Amino acid sequence: MADLRVDDGLLADCELRLSRLHREFRDLDARRADLAGLLGSREVADAMDGFFDNWTHYRAKLLTALETVGTQVAQTRTTFRHVDERLAGAPHR
């Protein structure tokens, strides 16, 4: 039987990146006002407002998905650490 190998460092990196992505998408509303001043044209600013309004619904779904996957990765790391600790203490055959 082949051994199962889990790269905790890779999972930790995934967890961190998912957290950063979640924060970036969550904080987009805070940047909305900043962008309006940079766009220059009222027409462009209005178009961006429309985009932000439409995007809000899909962003909420994305945030939920990122949070769910991040939680699953964290739980996976915890589970494999506990299993590894129990196996390390088990008598060898």
N, C-alpha and C positions, 0 to 999 in steps of 0.2 A: 504494500500500500504506500502511495506517495505521501510525503509530508505536506501539510498545508502551511504555506509561508505567508505571513501578513506583514507588509511593510508599514509599521506604525508611523514612520516619518512621512511617508507618502500620504497616509490618511490624515495626519496632522496638518500637512500642507494643504490638502483639499479642504479641510475644515476651516483653516485660516482664509483661504481664497474665497470660499463660499460666504464667510462672514463679511469680508471686504466688499464683495459684490452686493450683498444685501444692504450694507451701509450706503454704498454709492447710489443704488437705485432708490433707497428710502429717502435719501437727502436731496433728491433732484428738485423737489418743490422749493427748497431753500435757495437753489440757484436760479429759479425761474425769474425772479425780480432782477438778479444780476445780469442775466442774458438780455432782458428787454432793453436795457440801456446800451448794450454793446451792438445790437442789431442795426441801429441807425435809422432804418425806415419803419414807419408806423405799419405799413402793409406787411412787412416781413415779421414784425413783432406780433401783429394780429394772427398771421398764419402760424407762428410758433405757439401762440396761446391755444389755437385750435388743436394743434398737435399734442400739446401738453394735456388738454382736456380729454382727448381720445385715449391718450397713452395711460392716463391715470387708472382706468379699469384694468388694462392688461398688465400694468406695472404691479398692481395689487396682487394679481394672480401669480406673477413672477416672484414677488416677495414671499408669498406663501410657499411656493415651490422651493425657493432657495432655503427658506427656514426649515422646511420638512427634510430636505436632503441633508442639510447641515446637522440637524438633530440625528438623523439616521447614521451619518458618518461618526458622530460623537459616540453614539450608542454602540456602534460596531467596534470602535477603538476600546471602549470600556469593557465590552464583552470579551474581546480577544485578550486583553490584558489579564482579566480575571481567569480565563481558561488557561492561559499560559502560566499564571502563578499556581493554579491548582495542579496542573500537570508537572510543574517543576518540583512540587512537594510530594507527588505520588511515587510509591515504590516502583522501581524499574524491574522488569521481568527478565 
